[in-house]
Amino acid sequence: MMESTPLAEVDEATYLGVTFDKRQTWRPHINRVEGMARRKLAIMRKLASTTWGANEQILKTMYQGTLRPTIEYSSST
């Protein structure tokens, strides 16, 4: 209780961008990160298929700066 207000019990909690679940399966965190990575990858696919921009070096820089950190954040390796 905090100041006579009872705290609600929840199945998931997010701390510093990492989602912890009650059973410690990491499934909610993995699903959230996968969704973010898929959205960023879809943008990269659109840029790669255009004729007006995004050469190989730009796509590599974009991957290293946005997609890879999203995937690797809070990983053990």
Secondary structure, DSSP 8 states (H G I E B T S, - for coil): -BTTB-----SEEEETTEEEETT---HHHHHHHHHHHHHHHHHHHHHHT-SSS--HHHHHHHIIIIIHHHHHTT---
